[in-house]
Amino acid sequence: MTRPPVRTGSAGAAGAVHFSLLGPLTARRDGRELPLGPRKQRLVLATLLARPNTPVPVDVLTDAVWPDDPPRTARKNLQVYISAARALLGPAGDGGTDRLVHGCGGYHLRIAEGELDTLRFGSLARAGRAAAGRGDVAGAARLLREALDLWEGPPLHDLRDSAGVAEEADRLEARCLTVYEDWAEAEIELGRAAVAVDGLRDLVERHPLRERLRAAWMNSLHQSGRQAEALAVYDDYRQLMARELGLEPSPAMAALYRSMLGRGREARRPAVSRRTPAPVALPAGTGAFTGRREELRGLLDVLGGGEERVVVVSGPGGAGKSALAVRAAHLLADAFPDGRVHVRVRREDGTARGRAEVLAELGRWCGIAEARTEIPATTAGVEVPATDGALVVLAEAWQEWQARHRALVVLDDVPDEASVRGLLPRSGKCAVLVTARGQLPGLAPVHRIALPAPADGEALELLGKLIGAGRLRTDPAAALRIVRACGGLPLAVEVSGMRLAVLRHLPLAEYADRLDDPSAALDELVAGDVSVRHRIASGWRDLAEPDRWVLGRLAGLADDGCFTLDRATVALGCGERAAIRAVESLIDAGAVTSPAGEVTAHAALYEVPRLLCLFAREQEADAAGDRTGAPAVALSPG
């Protein structure tokens, strides 16, 4: 693509520097390209520009420049590169203040829309989609084309040998491809398919498995009177899918093909057009997602096959349920053409959101009118009460919407069954993926996936992503001690990795010694505002008072947290039936794990996960001075 004239926007004063990431990394002042220095300096600048107007942690910059084994002088070298970037960037336009400042979250680059092509690209793309939403297809096509004129090719293709920069570049390229698909579909709807044919062919050759690109190419060929070529595009795709993935094209793609078989050259409008893009509201996938291959494959098979409408992924806090659900949702775009959305069912403080509040968010997402009128949004995290009548109307409207569409809804961190009753689909092809610490046994029928602690190999892989494979290899035995002291819990392993990434001087063996100490382990598992103790405490608060007392007694049974039913009966001072009920109540809540296969209650070996065990012992010790006896719990000798 040829490069358009630089659009400076509000920051286009003479002498300003304009940066481009949508192609090779370049900087221009008054039309003249500027030298950007050695490769490591360019990597630092590219990483900062890829995350404009947001703090970039020092460890992210370090990993971009030295992905495996940073030198001891890495921090000093970074300061040199940052100083060079400041000189190149110059002062900001608001009174001459520094553009690049350092704070507690890292380095923060302040840059205006007109100074960076990716910001301008995003602004034009949003404007184009808004025009499409208003029915102004011609205006949408014009704005989207203007955005695409900024795209020179694969973003940052000169720096992709850095894994960190390559990840940012892939994200930018995915955005560009989506905008190209939006533009092509708008042109096809306007009857101007010929302008898109060649570009679509080139992009399909580079991204052969991207179905939406291929569908647009088929439509553009068909509308241009090239029906045989359009049908050949589908046949090539079907063979490629079978050969590479062992899959068939999606039902929507197959339906498009069948419709073309039955239409002649006179058909001018595309078989598939989309006036507004399917709504997608998902968190960005984490680059540290590791392992869970079997669980992810199972989740994709169940949801992608369309056989199950509700799937519950359960496991203790920090087990990686949300990361797994978001990963699956990102990979299921073709299976859910009407949209994918992620909704948290708790607030930031861990308290449950009301059903009216969650329904209102879902209603706004899918465009149900009642969501905007009768059920107000929240104010400062406090739910505005709604009338019972309005809530019933909205709930029925949500059910009707689900019955007519094929969308995926992720209801994340669900506290109990009551929080999601009325939200789950009764009919149709919508699917809901629920994540919860407890088992939610009152929901039926559902497909259940329980997340056990990852195997040592997966936990070590996660740790290596965060601290670098080179450092992991310096002391593999200590690294194994670290992940086992974390009980394999992904959150704890991730916090350990974040902590070690900052404490680069700290030997792995010394940190492993700290985690092995039961009195210090939870104090060590803190990185910035991420605390394993706080996450466990949230789950502790979810338990009923009797369950907390039982868990505190069971946590003291063995150093490794394992116990049998006989030992539980003695520790709880109750009869066998009461002990079984107490233990199974904790299994339902996700606080105790049990064998995966069938085994009698007496033969089973139960376990309280190590970090929860340590927390429960802390709580038991704190309460010991105030408690004169066991609370009145339902543990009769029966």
Disulfide bonds with the S-S distance in Angstrom:
none
